Amino acid sequence: MERQEAGDPAYAVFDYREQHKDGHWVWIECRGAAIEWDASGKATRVVGTDTDVTARKASEEAASRMARRLEMALDISGVGVFEADFTTGQSEWDERMFSIYGLDGSGSIEIGGLWESLVHPEDLPRVVQKVADHACSTDKFSDEYRVVLGEGQERIIRSHSKRFVDQDGHTKLVGANWDITDDVLLRRELEDATRLAVARSAALEAARKEIEHSALHDYLTELPNRRYLDRTLRDRTERSQGGASRLAILHLDLDRFKHINDTLGHATGDALLKHVARVLLSCTRADDFVARVGGDEFVILHSLEEASRPVSALAQDLIATLSKPVTLGGHLCRTGASIGIACQEDEDTDATKLLLNADIALYRAKKGGRNRFEFFSSKSYEELVSKKRLADEVLAALEQRSFVPFYQLQFEATSLDIVGVETLARLRTPDGRLHSPDVFLPVANELGVVADIDAMILQTALEDFRHWRQAGLGIPKLSVNVSYERLYDPALTMKLRALDIEPGILSFELLESIFLDRCHEQILERLAELREIGIALEIDDFGTGHASIISLLKVCPRALKVDRELVAGAYGSREQQALLRSIVEIGRSLGIRVVAEGVETEDDIALLRDLGCDSLQGYALAKPMPALELSAYIQRQPWRSEVALSRRAAGKTS
């Protein structure tokens, strides 16, 4: 603007950009000139015009860009351009046209001369005729033909042409040529590659189908696998929601399969699984879906149609057929099947839930004796949920040390002096409830945590025992239960030594019914180690198992605890009294003390004392109680006053 004001003619008109109020930029053409000056010659008044030339700028840029692109495109693509004037007989070629035909230079050539001499003789008549066919047409036409260059090199040319008449009335043909030899060769290669790819695609499709089949089928039985089952189960459930027949699931588990597999070998086991697959397919309908979902587990999806036989009949047929002996690999094999059945009650029943229900029913069938079928019921589901809840409580109690000991005092039969205390485990739940072992022990056994519970109860009981000693309660010994599994722990003795247990104060109670009948040498060695560190052994629930005198001699227990079932009702039964007297005599002959459990009445106390029992334990003398209540109970000694009152009452009556 300063140059314009100074009168520079080169800047009388110039362009610049300004920002529009809407935010975008516009081009302005500024035309101006000074018309008044001061004494020093400086412009004091300038007049002019500003014109928005954004559209013109865009048009110029577009034209420039188009020309630039066209030139670059022709240069990059190697396209040559010609214009043939049929009126003058001359054709103008650019440099690229000459280059395409292996020539130098640019300019005019005569029509009917150079170009025609280069076209392959076999193609020339066809190409010339095509040009003649378009003599009266202004439509665009194309062609491909061969040319023969110097030294006999053969190339392939593609041509696009169009006729027009110029302003002078001359008939002209304008067009473009380019060498497509490499493209044609590539196209031929691509065609060959396409044919090869088609062949490979067919092979890949066959392989894909084979892979998909393998992914969805069991390799051994060729039955659908779990993945295929899940997919089909979703489809069948959706169809049933659309009004199709309801669905039943039969979850089948072979009985005794592991025994056959382990004793007769995996080859026989595999042959048995194939036999089972054939049986399932032969017993089911064509529209039933049979899958193998595990080692010896199978699932059948069965439509519940009104006209079809009951699903229970199918289950009975399967069990009966699979129970028949079959010879496999020279071995006579006998197996059976347990089947859980879940039926779709309504359209909204979830497929996953239905399969879970069948699994629950299978569990009940196996638990009920095997080789049978069981329908799912809400009761079985509630039992499973309750069992899971209890399992969660057991595991949580181990983490939070919520297993607590309760104690039941033991008394000398004649004097009723305290001779010991038995430790009983209780599971305390978050809501304050207490579970006895008969509630949580079966679940703990399945979880494999009984030994952990034993260790926790023992540690707490030893701490309580030391507090009783300090308080002068006069409890001479403590007995705790020990599981069969814990005795297998090779580090058990080392762990017990770490507890610094005073010799003679602790006894381990062993269940006769689950211990003495399978007392292995390893266990006997462990028991000997326990006696060496001062831990005595007692046989609990004696009389309910089948211990022999030899077993007692091997174990060397300090005491036999007579089971409460033998004590209950003994007062009025001479047979039970005779049995109890025999146990007492066995104990005396072997130097083993006899402790009677389940002492409930004064009559029991008198009878057991007369029969010669050394110690008594039961509700008539003391109930199980937590450690905090035990001290006060011992200080009060209520068992003595209750027994005395009972005796005085008996004397008055007589």
Summary of the structure (lengths in Angstrom):
residues: 654
radius of gyration: 52.1
end to end distance: 141.2
largest distance: 159.5
contacts: 1872
relative contact order: 0.04
helix: 48%
strand: 26%
